[in-house]
Amino acid sequence: MALAVAGVAVAAGVGLEDGLIFLLQFGVPAVLLMEGIRRAMRTEFTVIAVALALSLGVVLILILTAEHWRQPLDLIRDRVQGVLAEMETVSARFGLAAEPGAEAVPLAKLRGFLMVAFPGLFFTTGLLIASANLVLIQGVLRRWAPHFENVAAPVFTWTMPEPLVWAFIGSGLLYLTGLPWLYGVGINGLIVLIGLYFLQGLSIAAFLFERFRLPRFLATLSVVLLVFQPFFTLLVAGLGLFDVWFAFRRLSLPKSPRQT
């Protein structure tokens, strides 16, 4: 009801198209997130469904706002080009750009990479947004549990199927071929799978922090390092990937002498 009222208010105040954009960008993902929590679905299914809804919503919004019909991929490429142009303008305005001859090659490489990898980047961004919202809702449900008697606070767990590691290996091989189409498929596959395994690594890290009762400031420091240091992001993704072979959450549990 709240989404319906908000959508009608946006449509009445700004325009029907903007009301529809609001529902596509916020309404559909919110409904999927709510249903996933209400039905106690696995975290992976809920987050991936919301990420798909966000990605498809962006594509539909670009189609709706286009002046004439064009291929969705062309619209997204134009949007990426626009974002890059804005970045260049802002960098030049604040004096962050390097010498003209020095910046041409890196900027061209960045533009080429983004034009090839934008599908994987879009979806992975949706994964992170959906996960952040789910964690926030879980915290609210646990904090004010008496006010949500009919909804149980789910625990953020993330476990990828073991055969998915072959998709990761295959994407890496396609990336290494260097052939245009195979390279594009490989780089997008790697980006998506690294995002999935990054969330699994975060789930393992949260479990280990809770299991060994580590201080909260270490968790805060870890989040800061993840934001500002890409190496730790890859390290967490590697933790999720190698969980296929090592099962870190099982190894950390106490065992009887016979099991050991």
C-alpha positions as CSV (number, residue, x, y, z in Angstrom):
1,M,0.0,0.0,0.0
2,A,2.8,2.4,0.8
3,L,4.5,1.7,-2.5
4,A,1.2,2.2,-4.4
5,V,0.6,5.5,-2.6
6,A,4.1,6.7,-3.2
7,G,3.9,5.7,-6.9
8,V,0.6,7.6,-7.3
9,A,2.1,10.6,-5.5
10,V,5.1,10.7,-7.8
11,A,3.0,10.2,-10.9
12,A,0.6,13.0,-9.9
13,G,3.4,15.4,-8.9
14,V,6.0,14.8,-11.5
15,G,4.5,12.7,-14.3
16,L,3.2,9.2,-15.1
17,E,6.6,8.2,-16.6
18,D,8.4,9.2,-13.4
19,G,5.9,7.2,-11.3
20,L,6.5,4.1,-13.4
21,I,10.3,4.7,-13.1
22,F,9.9,4.9,-9.3
23,L,8.1,1.6,-9.1
24,L,10.6,-0.1,-11.4
25,Q,13.6,1.2,-9.5
26,F,12.3,0.8,-6.0
27,G,8.9,-0.9,-5.9
28,V,9.6,-4.2,-7.6
29,P,12.9,-4.9,-5.7
30,A,11.2,-3.9,-2.4
31,V,8.4,-6.4,-3.0
32,L,10.8,-9.2,-3.9
33,L,12.9,-8.4,-0.8
34,M,9.8,-8.4,1.4
35,E,8.5,-11.7,0.0
36,G,11.9,-13.3,0.4
37,I,11.9,-12.4,4.1
38,R,8.3,-13.3,4.7
39,R,8.6,-16.7,3.0
40,A,12.0,-17.3,4.8
41,M,13.7,-18.0,1.5
42,R,17.4,-18.7,1.3
43,T,19.5,-15.5,1.3
44,E,21.1,-16.4,-2.1
45,F,17.7,-16.7,-3.8
46,T,16.4,-13.4,-2.4
47,V,19.5,-11.3,-3.1
48,I,19.9,-12.7,-6.7
49,A,16.2,-12.1,-7.5
50,V,16.5,-8.5,-6.2
51,A,19.7,-7.9,-8.2
52,L,18.1,-9.2,-11.4
53,A,15.1,-6.9,-10.8
54,L,17.4,-3.9,-10.3
55,S,19.3,-4.7,-13.5
56,L,16.2,-5.3,-15.6
57,G,14.6,-2.2,-14.0
58,V,17.6,0.0,-15.2
59,V,17.3,-1.4,-18.7
60,L,13.5,-0.7,-18.8
61,I,14.0,2.8,-17.5
62,L,16.6,3.5,-20.2
63,I,14.1,2.2,-22.8
64,L,11.3,4.3,-21.4
65,T,13.3,7.5,-21.3
66,A,14.8,7.1,-24.7
67,E,13.6,9.5,-27.4
68,H,13.2,6.6,-29.9
69,W,13.5,2.9,-29.9
70,R,17.0,1.5,-29.8
71,Q,18.7,-1.6,-28.7
72,P,18.9,-1.8,-24.9
73,L,22.7,-2.5,-25.1
74,D,23.2,0.6,-27.2
75,L,21.3,2.7,-24.6
76,I,23.4,1.4,-21.8
77,R,26.6,2.1,-23.8
78,D,25.4,5.6,-24.3
79,R,24.8,5.9,-20.6
80,V,28.2,4.6,-19.8
81,Q,29.8,7.1,-22.2
82,G,27.8,9.9,-20.6
83,V,29.1,8.9,-17.1
84,L,32.7,8.8,-18.4
85,A,32.3,12.2,-20.0
86,E,31.0,13.6,-16.7
87,M,33.9,12.1,-14.8
88,E,36.4,13.7,-17.3
89,T,34.6,17.1,-16.8
90,V,34.7,16.9,-13.0
91,S,38.4,15.8,-13.0
92,A,39.3,18.7,-15.3
93,R,37.3,21.2,-13.2
94,F,39.1,20.2,-10.0
95,G,42.5,19.9,-11.6
96,L,42.7,16.1,-11.1
97,A,43.5,15.3,-14.7
98,A,47.1,14.4,-15.6
99,E,49.0,15.7,-18.5
100,P,47.1,15.3,-21.8
101,G,49.6,12.8,-23.2
102,A,49.7,10.8,-20.0
103,E,46.0,10.5,-19.4
104,A,45.0,9.4,-22.9
105,V,46.0,5.8,-22.8
106,P,44.6,4.9,-19.2
107,L,41.4,6.7,-20.0
108,A,40.9,4.9,-23.3
109,K,41.6,1.6,-21.5
110,L,39.1,2.4,-18.8
111,R,36.5,3.4,-21.4
112,G,37.1,0.1,-23.3
113,F,36.9,-2.0,-20.2
114,L,33.6,-0.4,-19.0
115,M,32.1,-0.8,-22.4
116,V,32.8,-4.5,-22.3
117,A,32.2,-5.2,-18.6
118,F,29.1,-3.1,-17.9
119,P,26.6,-6.1,-17.8
120,G,28.6,-7.8,-15.1
121,L,29.2,-4.5,-13.2
122,F,25.5,-3.7,-13.3
123,F,24.5,-7.0,-11.9
124,T,27.2,-7.1,-9.3
125,T,26.2,-3.6,-8.1
126,G,22.7,-4.9,-7.8
127,L,24.0,-7.8,-5.7
128,L,25.7,-5.4,-3.3
129,I,22.7,-3.1,-3.0
130,A,20.3,-6.0,-2.4
131,S,22.7,-7.5,0.2
132,A,23.1,-4.2,2.0
133,N,19.3,-3.7,2.2
134,L,18.8,-7.2,3.5
135,V,21.4,-6.8,6.2
136,L,19.8,-3.5,7.2
137,I,16.3,-5.1,7.4
138,Q,17.7,-8.0,9.4
139,G,19.2,-5.5,11.9
140,V,15.8,-3.7,12.2
141,L,14.0,-7.0,12.7
142,R,16.4,-8.1,15.5
143,R,16.4,-4.7,17.1
144,W,12.7,-4.3,17.3
145,A,11.7,-7.9,17.4
146,P,8.5,-7.4,19.6
147,H,7.0,-5.1,16.9
148,F,7.4,-7.8,14.2
149,E,5.9,-10.9,15.9
150,N,4.9,-12.5,12.6
151,V,8.2,-12.1,10.9
152,A,11.4,-13.9,12.0
153,A,14.7,-12.1,11.6
154,P,16.6,-14.2,9.0
155,V,20.4,-14.8,9.3
156,F,22.6,-13.7,6.4
157,T,24.1,-16.9,5.1
158,W,25.5,-17.5,1.7
159,T,26.6,-20.7,0.2
160,M,27.2,-21.2,-3.5
161,P,26.9,-24.6,-5.1
162,E,30.2,-26.4,-5.6
163,P,29.9,-27.0,-9.4
164,L,29.9,-23.2,-9.8
165,V,33.6,-23.2,-9.4
166,W,33.8,-24.7,-12.9
167,A,32.0,-21.7,-14.3
168,F,34.7,-19.5,-12.6
169,I,37.5,-21.5,-14.1
170,G,35.8,-21.5,-17.5
171,S,35.3,-17.7,-17.4
172,G,39.0,-17.3,-16.5
173,L,40.0,-19.4,-19.6
174,L,37.7,-17.4,-21.9
175,Y,39.2,-14.2,-20.5
176,L,42.7,-15.4,-21.2
177,T,41.9,-16.2,-24.9
178,G,41.9,-12.5,-25.6
179,L,39.4,-13.0,-28.5
180,P,36.8,-10.1,-28.5
181,W,33.6,-12.1,-27.9
182,L,35.1,-14.8,-25.6
183,Y,37.0,-12.1,-23.7
184,G,33.7,-10.2,-23.1
185,V,31.9,-13.3,-21.9
186,G,34.9,-14.2,-19.7
187,I,35.3,-10.8,-18.0
188,N,31.6,-10.5,-17.3
189,G,31.5,-14.0,-15.9
190,L,34.4,-13.3,-13.7
191,I,32.9,-10.1,-12.4
192,V,29.6,-11.7,-11.5
193,L,31.2,-14.8,-9.9
194,I,33.7,-12.7,-7.9
195,G,30.6,-10.7,-6.6
196,L,28.9,-14.0,-5.6
197,Y,32.0,-15.4,-3.9
198,F,32.6,-12.0,-2.2
199,L,29.3,-12.3,-0.5
200,Q,30.1,-15.9,0.5
201,G,33.4,-14.6,1.9
202,L,31.6,-11.9,3.9
203,S,29.2,-14.5,5.3
204,I,32.1,-16.7,6.3
205,A,33.9,-13.7,7.9
206,A,30.8,-12.7,9.9
207,F,30.4,-16.3,11.0
208,L,34.0,-16.5,12.2
209,F,33.8,-13.1,14.0
210,E,30.7,-14.4,15.8
211,R,32.2,-17.9,16.4
212,F,35.4,-16.6,18.1
213,R,33.7,-13.6,19.7
214,L,36.1,-11.1,18.2
215,P,35.9,-7.4,19.2
216,R,33.5,-5.2,17.3
217,F,36.2,-2.7,16.4
218,L,37.9,-5.4,14.3
219,A,34.7,-5.8,12.3
220,T,34.5,-2.0,11.8
221,L,38.1,-1.9,10.8
222,S,37.5,-4.8,8.3
223,V,34.7,-2.9,6.7
224,V,36.8,0.2,6.3
225,L,39.6,-1.9,4.7
226,L,37.1,-3.4,2.3
227,V,35.9,0.0,1.2
228,F,39.3,1.6,0.7
229,Q,41.6,-1.3,-0.1
230,P,40.6,-3.4,-3.2
231,F,43.2,-6.1,-2.2
232,F,41.1,-7.0,0.8
233,T,38.0,-7.2,-1.3
234,L,39.7,-9.8,-3.5
235,L,40.9,-11.6,-0.4
236,V,37.4,-11.9,0.9
237,A,36.2,-13.2,-2.6
238,G,39.0,-15.7,-2.5
239,L,37.9,-16.8,1.0
240,G,34.4,-17.5,-0.5
241,L,35.9,-19.3,-3.5
242,F,38.2,-21.6,-1.5
243,D,35.3,-22.4,0.9
244,V,34.4,-25.0,-1.8
245,W,37.4,-27.1,-0.8
246,F,38.0,-26.1,2.9
247,A,34.5,-25.5,4.3
248,F,35.8,-22.9,6.8
249,R,32.5,-22.8,8.7
250,R,32.7,-26.5,9.5
251,L,36.4,-26.5,10.4
252,S,35.8,-23.8,13.0
253,L,33.2,-25.7,14.9
254,P,34.3,-27.8,17.9
255,K,34.4,-31.6,17.2
256,S,34.4,-34.6,19.4
257,P,37.7,-36.7,19.6
258,R,36.1,-39.4,17.3
259,Q,35.2,-36.8,14.7
260,T,38.6,-35.2,14.8
